[in-house]
């Protein structure tokens, strides 16, 4: 169901401007993570 969102997490370090919306979606979905890299490091993005 959230496959496209999960794919959007595969960003290079620092992300990219055109992916800003994906990062906002990620932060709304996982508000406990202060950054996208923190979510990836903790593996939390896989639990969607």
C-alpha positions as CSV (number, residue, x, y, z in Angstrom):
1,X,0.0,0.0,0.0
2,X,2.8,2.4,0.9
3,X,5.3,1.0,-1.6
4,X,5.8,4.2,-3.4
5,X,6.3,6.1,-0.2
6,X,8.9,3.5,0.9
7,X,10.8,3.9,-2.3
8,X,10.9,7.6,-1.8
9,X,13.0,7.1,1.3
10,X,15.9,5.8,-0.7
11,X,17.5,9.2,-1.0
12,X,21.2,10.0,-1.2
13,X,22.7,11.6,1.9
14,X,21.1,15.0,2.3
15,X,18.3,14.2,0.0
16,X,17.4,16.4,-3.0
17,X,15.2,19.5,-3.5
18,X,12.8,17.7,-5.8
19,X,12.2,15.1,-3.1
20,X,11.2,17.7,-0.5
21,X,7.5,16.7,-0.6
22,X,8.4,13.1,0.0
23,X,10.4,14.1,3.0
24,X,7.5,16.1,4.4
25,X,5.2,13.1,3.9
26,X,7.7,10.9,5.7
27,X,7.9,13.4,8.6
28,X,4.1,13.4,8.9
29,X,3.9,9.7,8.8
30,X,6.7,9.2,11.3
31,X,6.6,12.4,13.4
32,X,8.8,10.8,16.1
33,X,11.8,11.0,13.7
34,X,13.5,14.4,13.6
35,X,15.0,13.7,10.2
36,X,14.7,11.3,7.3
37,X,18.2,9.9,7.9
38,X,17.3,9.2,11.5
39,X,14.3,7.2,10.4
40,X,16.4,5.3,7.9
41,X,19.1,4.6,10.5
42,X,16.6,3.3,13.0
43,X,14.9,1.1,10.4
44,X,11.5,2.7,11.3
45,X,10.7,3.5,7.7
46,X,10.4,-0.2,7.0
47,X,7.5,-0.7,9.5
48,X,5.0,1.0,7.2
